């Protein structure tokens, strides 16, 4: 699960210290109190353990098929002017080691482990921020390497968030929730939409 850190409210009598490129955002306010980390709790109960500890908003955690890692999106990076474009990261549950799967290459809308646990299917708009009217799907090796673009869906800027919220992989098919409660089935081999 994700949760914010305990943060004391800023003292209005003292200056606010800006530590990031984008420090305030509409509907969120100051970003420092909005930081989210990823936590796990043992199935038998006990204390929550933080897996991430950074100044990003870490969200959309997805367990790897073998249960050893968690894929997530890290947005509002303090050292970037493109903070709204999340980066794909993986954290190892046993030792909290975090690594970036792919750097800043567009506005990521969602990502999901493929059943083999060695690859990730990601959906993003644009290539390094270019042509954000297309929703691209690519397979990314978890161990490193370049994304292999599978296909793209044009003219989805408005619908992209709705499409990716319910993203699930089953074998060689990707299921997406569309508008008005409909579901789309995409063949990962061909890119055909059914």
GIBELPE-V948926 format. One record per helix or strand of 3 or more residues. SS is the DSSP state (H for helix, E for strand). FROM is the first residue (numbers start at 1). TO is the last residue. If there is no record, write none. Layout:
<<SS;FROM;TO> <SS;FROM;TO>>
//
This chain:
<<E;2;4> <H;32;34> <E;36;40> <E;57;63> <E;69;75> <E;87;92> <E;98;102> <E;107;113> <E;119;127> <E;130;141> <E;148;154> <H;160;165> <E;168;170> <E;173;177> <H;179;181> <E;183;187>>
//
